[in-house]
Amino acid sequence: MQAQLKEILERDGIWTAVQDYVSTRSSDHTTISDILDGEEYRKLKEPGGFLADKNNITFSLFTDGIPLFQSSKVSLWPVYMILNELPPKQRFTRKNMVLWGIWQGCGKPQMNMFLRPLVEDLSQLFQRGIEVNIQQTEIRTRAMMIVATMDLQARAYVLQMTQHNGEHGCLYCLEPGKVVKSGKGNCRSYPYRDVDPEPRTKENIKSDAQEAIASGKRVHGINSESVLSCLPYFDVTTNVVIDYMHGILLGILKKLMSLWFDSKNSKEPFYIGKRVDEVDSIIKTIQPPYFLRRLPRKINGNYNHWKASEFRSWLLYFSLPALQNILPDIYLTHYSLLVEGTFILLGEGISEADLRRADLLLRTFVRNLNLLYRDSIVGLNAHNLIHLTRCVRMWGPLWAWSCFVFRVLQWRNKEVHSWYWKCLQADILVPSVPEKGRGNGSSMQRRPTQRLLPVYD
């Protein structure tokens, strides 16, 4: 890791780009445009803080599983780090990312074993740093990891928590959820509360972990201590953020579309599957913004196979005009809350008023979700919406730390195989013993309400 970081920082123009980008950030803290504008990042720049030394830098971490072969259960789990102080156009390019390591095997890695060397590397970078040669001058730079992004399943494994369908699955509060019927089985629902549940803290997570280790039983959803807790500056309730790509696009939005268009719901008032061709025709007439690289394919027969970027384009630019006068008004109004709330939190120049509005929109969306649809749809992805604005306030817009960064590295099969053998030769591929995962829930039936219940600010 140190060798890769040294090579990146000593590359022509990189150190200058880092220093220039940090120095040109506005001192006006009334708006948020990047991770450098978040409250927690600004705290690190205060006198005595880690970033008070302008030579110090920060990382964001991304990890997820990638299947090695389509016909096999063998998967790779890369761990990537990006340098937050680089300008976004350089920050998110593959050549400027640090590949810390890759696990290979069936199932999931034992995360504490897999990530322990990472914690050791990060501790050394935090305490001692590295020497880099910039234009014939030796500069010592130290680094710390301030953000970790992953999907719900990976997060549960990394943080030694229950999975998203288990009791107390939320990382940020002590909402236990409740078991509800879902088809022929059951799943866990996280109902909206007018009064927010008790928040988790670094201290009560540590206490629960120690109790769980001593008793051999899960406590408030905590199974054990995560190896990340060995980093003295790392607080999982602050430094682990919600990924909107998995949570909103591949989670909530995909589920809503299945409710609207799947013929299994043909007797429901929100079902519009018989008009899917009409929706597809409207999509074709919409002139997309020039910057959209991936336009959504036809919904009919395709939406279950959409990429995350297609769901993003549909959510932000196509869905509201395409669904107007097709999806019943109460459902369209409700859905528009999710669209606008997400759009605000993806923006640049997010004000405090914007944050308050986004929070109100998303909370209103969650409050009415089970009333319009089903209890089973209010899973952990939906519950996380009430915590999403807090993440943006702390660490900047959703795009600054979403797993879309990781999707840049979702290689084609030939590239995956090539990297696999290269990593074996370089001894950075870590085999381990798989851990068993848990199941997921589906859905049940509920009569809709005729008006949205407000959330009062």
C-alpha positions as CSV (number, residue, x, y, z in Angstrom):
1,M,0.0,0.0,0.0
2,Q,2.8,2.4,0.9
3,A,4.6,1.7,-2.3
4,Q,1.5,2.3,-4.4
5,L,0.7,5.6,-2.6
6,K,4.3,6.8,-3.0
7,E,4.2,6.0,-6.7
8,I,0.9,7.9,-7.1
9,L,2.0,11.0,-5.1
10,E,5.4,11.2,-6.9
11,R,3.8,11.0,-10.3
12,D,4.1,14.2,-12.3
13,G,1.5,16.8,-11.3
14,I,-0.3,14.8,-8.7
15,W,1.1,16.5,-5.5
16,T,0.5,19.9,-7.1
17,A,-3.1,18.9,-8.0
18,V,-3.7,17.8,-4.3
19,Q,-2.3,21.0,-2.9
20,D,-4.1,23.3,-5.4
21,Y,-7.4,21.6,-4.9
22,V,-7.3,21.8,-1.1
23,S,-6.0,25.4,-1.1
24,T,-8.7,26.6,-3.6
25,R,-11.6,25.3,-1.6
26,S,-13.9,28.1,-0.5
27,S,-13.7,29.2,3.1
28,D,-17.4,29.8,2.9
29,H,-18.8,26.8,4.8
30,T,-22.5,27.5,3.9
31,T,-22.6,25.1,1.0
32,I,-21.4,21.5,0.4
33,S,-19.9,20.6,-3.0
34,D,-17.4,17.8,-2.2
35,I,-16.2,15.6,0.6
36,L,-13.8,18.4,1.6
37,D,-16.8,20.5,2.6
38,G,-18.4,18.1,5.0
39,E,-18.6,18.9,8.7
40,E,-16.4,16.0,9.8
41,Y,-13.7,16.8,7.2
42,R,-13.6,20.5,8.2
43,K,-13.1,19.4,11.8
44,L,-9.9,17.6,10.8
45,K,-8.6,21.0,9.4
46,E,-9.1,22.9,12.7
47,P,-6.0,23.9,14.6
48,G,-4.5,20.7,16.2
49,G,-6.5,18.5,13.8
50,F,-5.0,15.9,11.5
51,L,-5.3,18.0,8.4
52,A,-4.0,21.2,10.0
53,D,-0.7,19.8,8.5
54,K,-1.3,20.6,4.8
55,N,1.0,17.6,3.9
56,N,-1.4,15.1,5.4
57,I,-4.1,13.3,3.2
58,T,-7.2,11.1,3.6
59,F,-8.6,8.0,2.0
60,S,-12.0,6.5,1.3
61,L,-12.4,2.8,1.2
62,F,-14.5,0.6,-1.1
63,T,-15.0,-3.1,-1.1
64,D,-17.5,-5.6,-2.6
65,G,-17.6,-9.1,-4.1
66,I,-17.0,-9.7,-7.8
67,P,-17.8,-13.2,-9.3
68,L,-14.7,-14.7,-10.9
69,F,-16.6,-17.0,-13.2
70,Q,-20.3,-16.9,-14.1
71,S,-20.6,-20.7,-13.7
72,S,-18.8,-20.8,-10.3
73,K,-19.4,-19.6,-6.7
74,V,-15.8,-18.4,-6.6
75,S,-15.5,-14.6,-6.1
76,L,-12.9,-11.9,-5.6
77,W,-13.2,-9.2,-2.9
78,P,-11.0,-6.3,-3.9
79,V,-10.3,-3.5,-1.4
80,Y,-9.7,-0.1,-3.0
81,M,-8.7,3.2,-1.5
82,I,-9.1,6.6,-3.2
83,L,-7.3,9.8,-2.4
84,N,-9.9,12.4,-1.3
85,E,-7.8,15.5,-1.9
86,L,-7.4,14.9,-5.6
87,P,-9.8,16.8,-7.9
88,P,-12.8,14.5,-8.7
89,K,-11.8,13.9,-12.4
90,Q,-8.4,12.6,-11.2
91,R,-9.7,11.0,-8.0
92,F,-11.9,8.5,-9.6
93,T,-9.6,7.2,-12.3
94,R,-8.2,3.7,-11.9
95,K,-4.6,4.7,-12.1
96,N,-4.9,7.0,-9.1
97,M,-6.6,4.4,-6.9
98,V,-4.7,2.2,-4.4
99,L,-5.5,-1.5,-4.7
100,W,-4.7,-2.7,-1.2
101,G,-5.5,-6.4,-1.7
102,I,-7.9,-9.0,-3.0
103,W,-9.5,-12.0,-1.3
104,Q,-10.4,-15.0,-3.5
105,G,-12.6,-18.0,-2.5
106,C,-16.1,-19.3,-2.3
107,G,-18.6,-17.3,-0.3
108,K,-17.4,-14.4,1.8
109,P,-14.1,-13.8,3.5
110,Q,-13.6,-13.8,7.3
111,M,-13.4,-10.0,7.4
112,N,-11.5,-9.5,10.6
113,M,-8.7,-11.9,9.4
114,F,-8.7,-10.4,5.9
115,L,-8.6,-6.7,7.0
116,R,-6.2,-7.0,9.9
117,P,-3.2,-6.3,7.7
118,L,-5.1,-3.3,6.2
119,V,-5.6,-1.9,9.7
120,E,-1.9,-2.3,10.4
121,D,-1.0,-0.5,7.2
122,L,-3.4,2.3,8.0
123,S,-2.0,2.6,11.5
124,Q,1.5,3.0,10.2
125,L,0.4,5.6,7.7
126,F,-1.4,7.5,10.4
127,Q,1.4,7.4,13.0
128,R,4.6,7.5,10.9
129,G,3.5,8.3,7.3
130,I,5.8,7.9,4.3
131,E,8.5,10.0,2.6
132,V,7.7,11.2,-0.9
133,N,10.1,13.0,-3.3
134,I,8.4,16.0,-4.8
135,Q,10.6,18.0,-7.2
136,Q,13.8,16.9,-5.5
137,T,12.3,17.7,-2.0
138,E,11.6,15.0,0.6
139,I,8.2,15.5,2.1
140,R,6.7,13.4,4.9
141,T,2.9,12.8,4.5
142,R,0.6,11.0,6.9
143,A,-2.7,9.5,5.9
144,M,-5.9,8.3,7.5
145,M,-9.1,6.6,6.3
146,I,-12.1,8.8,6.9
147,V,-14.9,7.1,4.9
148,A,-15.8,3.4,4.2
149,T,-18.5,2.6,1.6
150,M,-20.0,-0.8,0.9
151,D,-23.4,-2.5,0.4
152,L,-25.5,-3.8,3.3
153,Q,-24.2,-7.4,3.2
154,A,-20.6,-6.4,3.0
155,R,-21.0,-3.9,5.8
156,A,-22.5,-6.5,8.1
157,Y,-19.5,-8.8,7.5
158,V,-17.0,-6.0,7.9
159,L,-18.5,-4.6,11.1
160,Q,-19.4,-8.0,12.7
161,M,-23.1,-7.1,12.7
162,T,-26.4,-8.9,11.9
163,Q,-27.4,-8.9,8.3
164,H,-30.0,-6.4,7.0
165,N,-32.9,-8.8,7.7
166,G,-31.9,-9.3,11.3
167,E,-33.0,-7.6,14.5
168,H,-31.2,-4.3,15.1
169,G,-29.7,-4.3,11.6
170,C,-29.3,-0.5,11.5
171,L,-25.8,0.8,12.0
172,Y,-26.9,4.3,13.1
173,C,-29.7,3.7,15.6
174,L,-31.2,1.0,17.9
175,E,-34.4,0.5,15.9
176,P,-35.0,-3.3,16.2
177,G,-37.5,-3.6,13.3
178,K,-40.3,-6.1,13.3
179,V,-41.0,-9.4,11.5
180,V,-43.9,-9.1,8.9
181,K,-45.4,-11.5,6.5
182,S,-43.9,-11.6,3.0
183,G,-45.5,-13.9,0.5
184,K,-45.2,-17.4,2.0
185,G,-42.6,-16.4,4.4
186,N,-41.5,-13.5,6.7
187,C,-39.0,-10.6,6.5
188,R,-38.0,-7.7,8.7
189,S,-39.6,-4.3,8.4
190,Y,-38.3,-1.1,9.9
191,P,-41.4,1.0,10.5
192,Y,-41.2,4.8,10.6
193,R,-41.1,6.4,14.1
194,D,-42.3,9.9,14.8
195,V,-39.5,10.0,17.4
196,D,-36.1,8.8,16.2
197,P,-34.8,5.7,17.9
198,E,-31.8,6.0,20.3
199,P,-28.7,6.6,18.2
200,R,-25.7,4.2,18.2
201,T,-22.4,5.5,19.5
202,K,-18.8,4.3,19.4
203,E,-19.1,3.6,23.1
204,N,-22.3,1.6,23.1
205,I,-21.2,-0.5,20.1
206,K,-18.0,-1.4,21.9
207,S,-19.9,-2.3,25.0
208,D,-22.4,-4.4,23.0
209,A,-19.5,-6.2,21.2
210,Q,-17.7,-7.0,24.5
211,E,-21.0,-8.3,26.0
212,A,-21.6,-10.4,22.8
213,I,-18.1,-11.9,23.0
214,A,-18.5,-12.7,26.7
215,S,-22.0,-14.2,26.4
216,G,-21.6,-15.8,22.9
217,K,-24.9,-14.2,21.9
218,R,-25.6,-11.2,19.7
219,V,-26.3,-8.0,21.5
220,H,-28.3,-5.2,19.8
221,G,-27.3,-6.7,16.4
222,I,-23.6,-6.8,17.3
223,N,-21.8,-10.2,17.0
224,S,-18.2,-9.1,17.9
225,E,-15.7,-6.3,17.6
226,S,-14.7,-5.3,14.1
227,V,-11.0,-5.1,13.3
228,L,-11.7,-1.5,12.1
229,S,-12.3,-0.5,15.8
230,C,-8.5,-1.0,16.3
231,L,-8.0,2.3,14.4
232,P,-8.1,4.9,17.2
233,Y,-9.7,7.6,15.1
234,F,-12.3,5.5,13.4
235,D,-16.0,5.5,14.5
236,V,-18.1,3.2,12.5
237,T,-21.3,5.3,13.1
238,T,-19.6,8.3,11.6
239,N,-17.0,7.0,9.1
240,V,-19.1,4.2,7.5
241,V,-21.6,5.8,5.2
242,I,-24.7,4.8,3.2
243,D,-24.2,3.9,-0.4
244,Y,-27.0,5.3,-2.5
245,M,-26.2,3.2,-5.5
246,H,-27.0,-0.1,-3.7
247,G,-29.6,1.4,-1.3
248,I,-31.7,3.6,-3.5
249,L,-31.0,2.6,-7.1
250,L,-30.5,-1.2,-6.8
251,G,-32.7,-1.4,-3.7
252,I,-35.7,0.8,-3.2
253,L,-36.1,1.9,-6.9
254,K,-35.8,-1.5,-8.3
255,K,-38.3,-2.8,-5.8
256,L,-40.8,-0.1,-6.6
257,M,-40.5,-0.8,-10.3
258,S,-41.2,-4.5,-9.7
259,L,-44.3,-3.5,-7.8
260,W,-45.5,-1.2,-10.6
261,F,-44.8,-3.5,-13.6
262,D,-44.8,-7.1,-12.3
263,S,-48.0,-8.9,-13.3
264,K,-48.0,-10.5,-9.8
265,N,-49.4,-7.2,-8.6
266,S,-52.1,-6.9,-11.2
267,K,-54.8,-6.5,-8.7
268,E,-53.1,-3.6,-6.8
269,P,-54.0,0.0,-7.4
270,F,-50.4,0.9,-8.1
271,Y,-50.0,-1.7,-10.9
272,I,-49.3,-0.2,-14.3
273,G,-47.8,-3.2,-16.1
274,K,-50.4,-3.1,-18.8
275,R,-49.2,0.4,-19.8
276,V,-45.5,-0.5,-19.8
277,D,-45.2,-0.1,-23.6
278,E,-46.7,3.4,-23.3
279,V,-44.1,4.3,-20.7
280,D,-41.4,3.0,-23.1
281,S,-42.7,5.1,-25.9
282,I,-42.6,8.2,-23.7
283,I,-39.0,7.5,-22.7
284,K,-38.0,7.5,-26.4
285,T,-39.4,11.1,-26.8
286,I,-37.4,12.5,-23.9
287,Q,-34.3,14.4,-24.9
288,P,-31.6,13.4,-22.3
289,P,-29.0,15.7,-20.9
290,Y,-25.7,15.6,-22.9
291,F,-23.7,14.2,-19.9
292,L,-25.7,11.0,-19.6
293,R,-23.5,8.2,-20.7
294,R,-25.9,5.3,-20.2
295,L,-29.6,5.7,-21.1
296,P,-32.1,3.3,-19.7
297,R,-33.2,0.4,-22.0
298,K,-36.8,-0.4,-22.5
299,I,-38.6,-1.3,-19.3
300,N,-40.6,-4.1,-20.8
301,G,-38.6,-7.3,-20.2
302,N,-35.4,-5.4,-19.3
303,Y,-35.6,-3.4,-16.0
304,N,-34.6,-6.5,-13.9
305,H,-31.3,-6.5,-15.9
306,W,-30.6,-2.7,-15.8
307,K,-27.3,-1.5,-14.6
308,A,-27.1,0.9,-11.7
309,S,-26.4,3.8,-14.0
310,E,-29.6,3.0,-15.9
311,F,-31.6,3.2,-12.7
312,R,-29.9,6.5,-11.9
313,S,-30.9,8.0,-15.3
314,W,-34.4,6.7,-14.9
315,L,-34.7,8.1,-11.3
316,L,-33.3,11.6,-12.0
317,Y,-34.3,12.4,-15.6
318,F,-36.8,10.0,-17.1
319,S,-39.2,8.6,-14.5
320,L,-41.4,11.6,-13.5
321,P,-42.3,12.7,-17.0
322,A,-42.7,9.1,-18.2
323,L,-45.0,8.2,-15.3
324,Q,-47.2,11.3,-15.4
325,N,-50.8,10.4,-16.0
326,I,-49.9,6.7,-15.9
327,L,-49.0,6.1,-12.3
328,P,-51.9,7.1,-10.0
329,D,-51.4,10.6,-8.6
330,I,-51.0,9.6,-5.0
331,Y,-48.2,7.2,-5.9
332,L,-46.5,9.6,-8.3
333,T,-46.5,12.3,-5.7
334,H,-45.1,9.9,-3.1
335,Y,-42.4,8.7,-5.5
336,S,-41.5,12.3,-6.4
337,L,-40.3,12.8,-2.8
338,L,-37.6,10.2,-3.3
339,V,-36.6,11.7,-6.7
340,E,-36.2,15.2,-5.3
341,G,-34.6,14.2,-2.1
342,T,-32.0,12.1,-3.9
343,F,-31.4,14.9,-6.5
344,I,-30.7,17.4,-3.8
345,L,-28.2,15.2,-2.0
346,L,-26.3,14.5,-5.3
347,G,-25.9,18.2,-6.1
348,E,-23.1,20.6,-5.8
349,G,-23.5,23.7,-3.6
350,I,-25.9,22.0,-1.1
351,S,-27.0,24.6,1.5
352,E,-28.3,24.0,5.0
353,A,-31.8,24.7,3.7
354,D,-31.3,22.1,1.0
355,L,-30.3,19.6,3.6
356,R,-33.4,20.3,5.7
357,R,-35.6,20.0,2.7
358,A,-34.0,16.7,1.5
359,D,-34.4,15.3,5.0
360,L,-38.1,16.2,5.2
361,L,-38.8,14.8,1.7
362,L,-37.1,11.5,2.5
363,R,-38.7,11.1,5.9
364,T,-42.1,11.8,4.4
365,F,-41.4,9.2,1.7
366,V,-40.5,6.6,4.3
367,R,-43.4,7.4,6.6
368,N,-45.9,6.7,3.8
369,L,-44.2,3.8,2.2
370,N,-45.9,1.0,4.0
371,L,-49.3,2.7,3.9
372,L,-49.2,2.9,0.1
373,Y,-47.6,-0.4,-0.5
374,R,-46.6,-3.1,2.0
375,D,-44.9,-3.4,5.3
376,S,-42.3,-5.7,3.7
377,I,-41.0,-3.0,1.4
378,V,-39.9,-0.9,4.4
379,G,-36.6,-2.8,4.8
380,L,-33.3,-1.5,5.9
381,N,-32.6,0.3,2.6
382,A,-35.7,2.4,3.1
383,H,-35.0,2.9,6.8
384,N,-31.5,4.2,6.0
385,L,-33.1,7.2,4.1
386,I,-33.8,8.8,7.5
387,H,-30.0,8.8,8.1
388,L,-28.9,9.7,4.6
389,T,-28.9,13.5,5.1
390,R,-26.7,13.2,8.2
391,C,-24.1,11.4,6.0
392,V,-24.1,14.2,3.5
393,R,-23.8,16.8,6.1
394,M,-20.7,15.0,7.5
395,W,-19.0,13.9,4.3
396,G,-20.4,15.8,1.3
397,P,-22.6,14.8,-1.6
398,L,-23.7,11.3,-2.3
399,W,-21.6,11.0,-5.4
400,A,-18.4,11.8,-3.5
401,W,-18.4,8.4,-1.7
402,S,-20.8,6.2,-3.7
403,C,-20.0,2.7,-5.0
404,F,-20.3,4.1,-8.5
405,V,-16.6,4.7,-7.9
406,F,-16.2,0.9,-7.5
407,R,-18.2,0.2,-10.6
408,V,-15.5,1.9,-12.6
409,L,-13.4,-1.1,-11.6
410,Q,-16.0,-3.8,-12.4
411,W,-13.9,-5.5,-14.9
412,R,-14.8,-7.7,-17.9
413,N,-14.2,-11.4,-17.5
414,K,-10.9,-11.3,-19.3
415,E,-9.7,-8.4,-17.1
416,V,-10.8,-10.3,-13.9
417,H,-8.9,-13.4,-14.9
418,S,-5.8,-11.3,-15.8
419,W,-5.9,-9.5,-12.4
420,Y,-6.5,-12.8,-10.6
421,W,-3.3,-14.4,-11.9
422,K,-1.3,-11.1,-11.5
423,C,-2.4,-10.9,-7.9
424,L,-1.4,-14.5,-7.2
425,Q,2.1,-13.8,-8.6
426,A,2.3,-10.5,-6.6
427,D,1.2,-12.3,-3.4
428,I,-1.6,-9.7,-2.7
429,L,-4.4,-12.2,-3.1
430,V,-5.6,-13.4,0.3
431,P,-7.4,-16.7,0.6
432,S,-9.7,-17.2,3.6
433,V,-12.6,-19.2,4.9
434,P,-16.1,-18.2,3.8
435,E,-18.7,-17.0,6.2
436,K,-22.3,-18.0,5.8
437,G,-24.8,-15.3,4.7
438,R,-28.4,-14.9,5.4
439,G,-31.6,-14.8,3.3
440,N,-33.5,-11.8,2.0
441,G,-37.2,-10.9,2.2
442,S,-39.8,-10.1,-0.4
443,S,-43.2,-8.6,-0.1
444,M,-46.8,-8.8,1.2
445,Q,-50.2,-7.0,0.6
446,R,-51.5,-3.8,2.1
447,R,-54.3,-1.4,1.2
448,P,-53.2,2.1,0.1
449,T,-54.1,5.3,1.9
450,Q,-55.6,8.3,-0.1
451,R,-53.2,10.9,1.2
452,L,-49.6,11.2,2.3
453,L,-49.0,11.7,6.0
454,P,-46.7,14.7,6.6
455,V,-43.5,14.8,8.6
456,Y,-43.4,18.1,10.5
457,D,-40.1,19.9,10.4
